[in-house]
Structure formats: structure tokens, C-alpha cells
Amino acid sequence: MRIDIIAVGRMKAGPERDLFQNYLDRIEAMSRTVTLGPVTLIEVEEKKRLDRMELAAREGEKILSSLASGAKLVALDERGKSLESLGFAERLRGWRDESIPTTAFVIGGAGGLSDPVRARADLTLSFGSQTWPHMLARVMLAEQIYRASTIISGHPYHREG
């Protein structure tokens, strides 16, 4: 199963990008045994100055046009469902076992996700009710995808408390 992360904005050089890449490299190594991944980052951006609603709508169009055919869409949104790591791993394992070709995770911009993107989502996922910087959300998502891979494979990275 291929995993796409569709995110609004461009990640610049710095510690967040380095950490994000570190998890992508780990996922790539795990994908040989787990068949989750590799992960592809698709960045979308709207350069026009628009009001918040118009900007979210335009970003939403770009997100949906980047979505692979037949993909499961997971929207990251503070109003979404909070899953424990084991539940997240089980969801990915289930989609993999159903032969879903692509799971796409979507991280919106400062204006959030448009209504059409939220409506299209197969799952709306939250990393908690706090607001996270979008670049840090990418890192957190990559870590959870890596963690899910280790859970599925039985690797000792994830330790249950």
C-alpha cells in the first residue's frame, strides 16, 4: 500500500524537515517487511492572496486533485477522532489487507480544511485538541506511520505501557 501525505505549504530546510526525513527513511526500511509505504510527500500551495474561506477552498481543490484514484483519505483535523497508536496501526493494516492501493493523509493550511475535503474523508483524525504547527504535524504523522509499521511487524519500537 502506498502512503501519500498531501500537505499545504512548503517545508523549508531545518530541524522539522530533518526529523520528517528521518522517519521517512525508517518507514522505507520497514516497508520491505510490512508493505506500508513508502511514503510520498505531495505539497500543494496557493500563491494568490485570498481571504481565509477562499484560500481554504482553493487549497481544498488542489488537495483533492492530488488524490490518487481509489485512495482512502484521512484528514487531520482537531475535530477528528483520536486513535491510540494500536488502533491507528490496525486501521492501516486493515486497509492494506483490503488491498487499498493508496492511503492519503491530508494536512491543511492555516485556514484549515475545506468542507469538500472533510466530506470526502474516510477518516478524520486528530492529534488532540491543541493546535500544532503544520510542519510539526507532518513530523508527528510520519512518526505514527513508522510506529504503525513497527506494530504491524512486531518490531520492539512500540512498547505498551
Buried (B, 14 or more C-beta within 10 A) or exposed (E): BBBBBBBBBEBEEEEBBEBBBBBBBBBBBBBEEBBBBBBBBBBBEBEEEBEEEBBBBBBBBBBBEBBBEEBBBBBBBBEBEEBEBEEBBBBBBEBBEEEBEBBBBBBBBEBBBBEBBBEBBBBBBBBEEEEBEBBBBBBBBBBBBBBBBBBBBEBEEBEEE
